[in-house]
Amino acid sequence: MSSADEWLSVYQDDPSNELVCFTAAKALCDEKRLGEALPLLENVVKMQQDFALAYGMLGRVYLNLGRRDDARVAAEKGLELSLAQKHEVPEMEARAVLDELDSEF
């Protein structure tokens, strides 16, 4: 059983826990299982609307799945939140997604 599968099992036991949901989504991303990670990340930001890092990761997943408009919206929200919260790592991820979107034109 992979790490992502283990986290998915924990998440299924506690689907209202946004940190478990996020960790399962991150594990899926690490295993390049983006299609499976996407609904979990979307759920995380519904459960905790100020989770800057989740928005940055959601933006990255959208970008990698070719959903550019969704990627921009998520990354911009992640950037806004990370600046307000003074969180450097989510800010860097959000900026990286936005830079990648902007550099493709």
C-alpha positions in Angstrom: 0.0 0.0 0.0 1.4 3.4 -1.0 1.7 6.4 1.3 -1.2 8.0 -0.6 -3.4 5.0 -0.2 -2.7 4.9 3.6 -3.6 8.6 3.9 -6.8 8.0 1.8 -7.8 5.3 4.2 -7.3 7.7 7.1 -9.2 10.4 5.3 -12.1 8.0 4.6 -12.3 7.5 8.4 -12.3 11.2 9.1 -13.5 13.1 6.0 -14.2 16.3 7.9 -10.6 16.8 9.0 -9.1 19.3 6.5 -5.5 18.5 7.6 -5.9 14.8 6.9 -7.6 15.6 3.6 -4.7 18.0 2.6 -2.1 15.4 3.6 -3.8 12.7 1.5 -4.0 15.2 -1.4 -0.3 16.0 -1.1 0.6 12.3 -0.9 -1.4 11.8 -4.1 0.4 14.7 -5.8 3.7 13.3 -4.7 2.7 10.1 -6.5 1.6 12.0 -9.6 -2.0 11.0 -9.0 -3.3 14.4 -9.8 -6.8 13.4 -10.9 -7.4 11.8 -7.5 -5.8 14.7 -5.6 -8.0 17.3 -7.3 -11.3 16.6 -5.5 -9.5 16.4 -2.2 -7.9 19.8 -2.6 -11.1 21.3 -3.8 -12.7 19.9 -0.6 -9.9 21.2 1.6 -10.5 24.8 0.4 -14.2 24.4 0.9 -13.6 23.3 4.5 -11.0 25.8 5.3 -11.3 28.8 3.0 -8.1 30.5 4.4 -5.7 27.6 3.8 -3.2 29.4 1.6 -0.9 26.4 0.9 -3.9 24.3 -0.2 -4.8 27.0 -2.7 -1.3 27.1 -4.1 -1.2 23.3 -4.5 -4.7 23.4 -6.0 -3.4 25.9 -8.5 -0.4 23.6 -9.4 -2.7 20.7 -9.9 -5.1 22.7 -12.1 -2.1 23.9 -14.1 -0.8 20.4 -14.6 -4.2 19.2 -15.7 -4.5 22.0 -18.3 -7.1 24.0 -16.4 -5.3 27.3 -16.8 -8.2 29.6 -15.8 -8.9 27.6 -12.6 -5.1 27.5 -11.9 -4.9 31.3 -12.0 -7.9 31.8 -9.7 -6.6 29.3 -7.2 -3.0 30.7 -7.3 -4.3 34.3 -7.0 -6.3 33.4 -3.9 -3.4 31.5 -2.5 -1.1 34.5 -3.0 -3.7 36.9 -1.5 -4.0 34.7 1.6 -0.3 34.0 2.0 0.5 37.7 1.9 -2.2 38.5 4.4 -0.9 35.7 6.7 2.8 36.4 6.0 3.4 32.7 5.0 6.4 32.5 2.7 6.1 28.9 1.4 2.5 29.3 0.1 3.5 32.6 -1.3 6.3 31.1 -3.3 4.1 28.3 -4.6 1.4 30.7 -5.7 3.9 33.0 -7.4 5.5 30.0 -9.1 2.1 28.9 -10.6 1.3 32.5 -11.7 4.8 33.0 -13.2 4.4 29.7 -15.1 1.0 30.8 -16.4 2.4 34.2 -17.4 5.5 32.9 -19.1 3.6 30.7 -21.5 2.5 33.6 -23.6 
